[in-house]
Amino acid sequence: MTLVSTNLDDPSLQGLGMYVSLRGVSDAGHAHDLVSNELFGHLSSELYARFDADELVVYTAQRPRVSFLGDHFAGYQEPRIEIYLMTDALDRKFWFLTGVEPDLRWERTIAELLNFIDAFNVQLVSGTVSLPMPVPHTRPVGVTAHGNRKDLTENISTWSPTAETPSGLMALLEIRLNDAGRDVVGYSLHTPHYLAESEYPAVAVAALEHVGAALKLALPTEKLREAGRLIESQLAEQIEGNNEVKQMVLGFEKRFDEHAQEHERRSLLLDEDENMPNAEELGASVEDFLATIDNSTDWLNANRNTGGADSPSGDPEQ
């Protein structure tokens, strides 16, 4: 891993959270791309470190994209694996590890990540993946929560199986972080398998909601919600005209509802009495969080009415 920023000694970078989203074999609904586009499109970002993707990616396994323009090739999209410093809508910073999932040298990659996490005393690492599942799109996106922070995983899951599955880098990273005594949580989101190859904004919204709650960040979701409502409307029209698909979805709904009745869930957005905090409580929560950061009181007084992130930057993966 190569550090590319010159601001490595900034004390404000100590103790932040890290969000991990990598495009791998399990990226149903194009969740990674949707999340990355939303974050880079609405939040300020600064590149801090990059991995040598040429050493980590098997190009024949996940071929990079290139454009053919009638009589020549252009726009080669080289694979990237990078760490950005991002700033949310409330001016809170966090690390974002993004790009393609490495095919090779997982242990070396994770060892370098652990060095980065130790150097910056990252307080919590939270990752998301999206899995194709036999679930209906007409119900809330399901999730399997995992990690070593019970307060961020207990009673969150809609499905908690015991199974042996092919690993991803995030799964191994979770194990190594736990071994190192570092806090880590992950959220495996359930995308309807019949929409796995299409863009499914609802799963990206769920990813950002879970990570935002875990890392205490205000992450953008409005554009994704708008896109999700449009897709839901289109799906309703298409399904209504196809009885076979309609019956399949009804079957998924029946099984989903039966299972949901057996498993009471907790939302990270609800308080201990299962109430949604009001605007004043949310504001107080934000101020309490900022008060734990050195010099944050002065920052809050100076910036209470400025609101918002810097000018949005483009997605580096496009």
C-alpha positions in Angstrom: 0.0 0.0 0.0 1.3 3.5 -0.9 0.3 6.5 1.1 -0.2 9.4 -1.3 -1.4 12.2 1.1 1.0 14.7 2.7 -1.4 15.3 5.7 -0.6 12.1 7.5 0.3 13.8 10.8 -3.0 15.7 11.2 -4.2 14.8 14.8 -7.8 15.1 13.6 -7.4 11.9 11.6 -6.9 9.8 14.7 -9.8 7.7 16.0 -12.1 7.9 13.0 -14.3 5.1 11.6 -13.7 3.2 8.4 -16.3 2.0 5.8 -15.3 -0.9 3.6 -17.1 -1.5 0.3 -15.4 -3.5 -2.4 -16.8 -4.8 -5.7 -16.5 -8.6 -5.5 -18.3 -11.7 -6.6 -21.1 -11.0 -4.2 -22.4 -7.6 -5.3 -26.0 -8.3 -6.0 -28.0 -5.3 -7.2 -24.8 -3.4 -8.0 -24.7 -2.3 -4.4 -21.0 -1.3 -4.4 -21.3 0.9 -7.5 -24.5 2.6 -6.2 -22.9 3.3 -2.8 -19.7 4.6 -4.3 -21.5 6.9 -6.8 -23.6 8.3 -4.0 -20.7 9.0 -1.6 -18.4 10.5 -4.2 -21.2 12.4 -5.8 -22.3 14.1 -2.6 -19.4 14.2 -0.1 -16.0 15.7 -0.3 -13.1 13.2 -0.5 -9.3 13.1 -0.5 -7.2 10.1 -1.7 -4.9 9.0 1.2 -3.6 5.5 0.1 -3.8 3.1 -2.8 -2.9 -0.5 -3.3 -1.1 -1.8 -6.4 -4.1 -3.4 -8.1 -1.8 -4.7 -10.8 -0.3 -7.0 -8.2 -3.6 -8.0 -6.6 -6.2 -8.4 -9.4 -6.4 -11.3 -11.9 -7.6 -9.5 -15.0 -9.0 -12.6 -16.7 -11.2 -13.2 -13.6 -12.7 -9.7 -13.4 -11.9 -8.0 -16.6 -11.7 -4.2 -16.6 -14.1 -2.3 -18.8 -13.1 -0.4 -22.0 -15.1 1.6 -24.5 -15.0 0.9 -28.3 -15.8 4.1 -30.2 -16.5 2.9 -33.8 -13.0 2.5 -34.9 -10.8 2.7 -31.7 -10.7 1.7 -28.0 -10.7 4.4 -25.3 -11.7 5.0 -21.7 -9.9 2.0 -20.1 -11.2 1.6 -16.6 -8.2 0.4 -14.6 -9.0 -1.5 -11.4 -8.4 0.5 -8.2 -8.2 -0.3 -4.5 -8.0 2.9 -2.5 -8.6 4.6 0.8 -10.2 8.0 0.9 -10.8 10.4 3.7 -14.4 11.5 3.3 -16.5 14.1 5.1 -20.2 13.6 5.8 -23.0 16.1 5.7 -22.3 17.1 9.3 -18.6 17.7 8.6 -17.6 14.4 10.3 -14.7 12.6 8.7 -14.3 8.8 8.0 -12.1 6.5 6.0 -13.6 4.8 2.9 -11.9 1.7 1.5 -13.3 1.2 -2.0 -12.5 -0.4 -5.3 -12.4 -4.0 -6.5 -11.9 -6.9 -4.2 -8.3 -8.3 -4.6 -8.0 -11.8 -6.2 -4.5 -12.4 -4.8 -2.4 -11.8 -1.6 -5.3 -11.4 0.8 -3.2 -11.8 3.9 -0.6 -9.3 2.7 -3.4 -6.8 1.8 -5.0 -7.2 5.2 -1.6 -6.9 7.0 -1.1 -3.5 5.3 -4.7 -2.5 6.2 -4.1 -3.4 9.8 -0.9 -1.2 9.8 -3.1 1.6 8.5 -5.8 1.0 11.1 -3.2 0.9 13.9 -1.4 4.0 12.6 -4.6 6.1 12.6 -6.2 4.3 15.6 -9.4 3.5 13.6 -12.1 3.0 16.2 -14.5 0.9 14.2 -14.4 -0.8 10.8 -17.8 -1.4 9.2 -18.3 -3.2 5.9 -21.2 -4.2 3.6 -21.7 -6.8 1.0 -24.9 -7.7 -1.0 -26.0 -11.3 -1.5 -28.7 -12.6 -3.9 -31.4 -14.2 -1.8 -34.9 -15.7 -2.4 -36.6 -12.7 -0.9 -39.3 -10.3 -2.3 -38.6 -6.7 -3.4 -41.9 -5.7 -1.8 -40.5 -6.1 1.7 -37.7 -4.1 3.6 -34.2 -5.2 2.6 -33.1 -8.0 4.9 -29.7 -8.2 6.6 -27.4 -10.5 8.4 -25.3 -8.6 10.9 -22.0 -9.9 12.2 -18.9 -8.8 14.1 -17.7 -8.3 17.6 -19.8 -5.3 18.6 -23.0 -6.8 20.1 -24.5 -3.3 20.5 -24.4 -2.9 16.7 -25.4 -6.5 15.6 -27.6 -8.0 18.3 -31.3 -8.4 17.1 -30.5 -6.7 13.8 -30.5 -9.7 11.5 -33.5 -11.0 9.6 -31.6 -14.3 9.0 -28.7 -15.7 11.0 -27.7 -19.1 9.6 -25.0 -21.5 10.5 -23.3 -22.4 7.3 -20.0 -22.7 5.5 -19.7 -20.4 2.5 -17.0 -19.1 0.1 -15.1 -16.3 1.8 -14.7 -12.7 0.7 -12.0 -10.3 1.7 -14.3 -8.5 4.2 -15.0 -11.8 6.0 -11.3 -12.5 6.4 -10.7 -8.9 7.4 -13.4 -9.2 10.1 -11.6 -12.3 11.5 -8.2 -10.6 11.5 -9.5 -7.5 13.1 -11.2 -9.5 15.8 -7.9 -11.4 16.4 -6.2 -8.0 16.7 -8.7 -6.7 19.3 -10.1 -4.2 16.9 -13.9 -3.4 16.7 -15.5 -4.5 13.5 -19.1 -5.0 12.3 -20.4 -6.2 8.9 -23.8 -6.1 7.2 -24.6 -8.7 4.6 -27.6 -7.4 2.8 -30.3 -9.5 1.1 -31.1 -8.6 -2.5 -33.9 -10.4 -4.4 -32.1 -12.9 -6.6 -34.3 -12.0 -9.6 -32.9 -8.4 -9.4 -29.3 -9.4 -8.6 -28.0 -8.4 -12.1 -29.8 -5.1 -12.1 -29.2 -1.9 -10.2 -31.3 -2.1 -7.0 -31.1 1.2 -5.2 -32.9 -0.1 -2.1 -30.0 -2.4 -1.1 -27.6 0.6 -1.4 -29.9 2.7 0.8 -29.9 -0.1 3.4 -26.1 -0.4 3.3 -25.7 3.4 3.9 -28.3 3.3 6.7 -26.6 0.5 8.6 -23.1 1.9 8.2 -24.3 5.4 8.9 -25.9 4.3 12.2 -22.8 2.2 13.2 -20.3 4.9 12.4 -22.5 7.8 13.5 -22.4 9.4 10.1 -24.9 11.3 8.0 -24.6 9.6 4.7 -26.6 10.6 1.6 -29.4 8.4 0.4 -32.1 10.8 -1.1 -31.1 10.2 -4.8 -31.0 6.5 -4.2 -34.5 6.6 -2.6 -35.9 8.5 -5.6 -34.4 5.9 -8.0 -35.7 3.1 -5.8 -39.3 4.5 -5.9 -39.1 4.7 -9.7 -37.9 1.1 -10.0 -40.6 -0.1 -7.5 -43.2 1.5 -9.7 -41.8 -0.1 -12.9 -41.6 -3.5 -11.2 -45.2 -3.3 -10.0 -46.3 -2.7 -13.6 -44.2 -5.5 -15.0 -45.2 -8.1 -12.4 -48.9 -7.3 -12.7 -48.7 -8.4 -16.3 -46.8 -11.6 -15.7 -48.8 -14.1 -13.6 -45.8 -16.6 -13.2 -43.6 -13.9 -11.7 -46.5 -12.6 -9.6 -47.0 -16.0 -8.0 -43.2 -16.3 -7.4 -43.2 -12.9 -5.6 -46.3 -13.8 -3.6 -44.6 -17.0 -2.4 -41.5 -15.1 -1.3 -43.7 -12.6 0.5 -45.5 -15.5 2.4 -42.2 -17.1 3.5 -40.7 -13.7 4.4 -43.7 -12.7 6.5 -43.8 -16.0 8.3 -40.1 -15.8 9.2 -40.4 -12.1 10.2 -43.1 -13.0 12.8 -40.7 -15.4 14.5 -37.8 -13.0 14.7 -38.2 -9.6 16.4 -35.7 -7.1 15.1 -34.1 -4.0 16.6 -33.2 -1.0 14.5 -30.0 0.9 15.1 -32.0 4.1 14.6 -34.4 3.4 17.5 -33.7 4.2 21.1 -33.9 1.7 24.0 -37.7 2.2 24.2 -38.1 1.4 20.5 -38.9 5.1 19.7 -37.5 7.0 16.7 -35.6 10.0 18.0 -37.1 13.4 17.1 -35.2 16.2 15.5 -34.1 17.7 18.8 -32.8 14.4 20.1 -30.9 13.8 16.8 -29.3 17.2 17.1 -28.4 16.6 20.7 -26.9 13.2 19.7 -24.8 14.9 17.1 -23.5 17.5 19.5 -22.7 14.9 22.1 -20.7 13.0 19.5 -18.8 16.2 18.4 -18.1 17.1 22.0 -16.0 14.0 22.3 -13.6 15.3 19.7 -10.8 17.7 20.6 -11.8 21.4 20.0 -15.1 20.3 18.6 -17.2 22.7 20.8 -15.5 25.7 19.1 -16.0 24.0 15.7 -19.7 23.5 16.4 -20.2 27.1 17.4 -18.4 28.4 14.4 -20.1 26.2 11.9 -23.6 25.6 13.3 -25.2 27.4 10.4 -22.8 26.6 7.6 -24.0 23.0 7.1 -23.0 20.6 4.4 -19.9 19.1 2.7 -17.6 20.6 0.2 -18.3 20.6 -3.5 -18.9 17.0 -4.6 -16.3 15.1 -6.4 -16.6 12.5 -9.1 -16.4 8.7 -8.6 -12.8 7.7 -9.2 -13.9 4.3 -10.4 -15.8 5.7 -13.4 
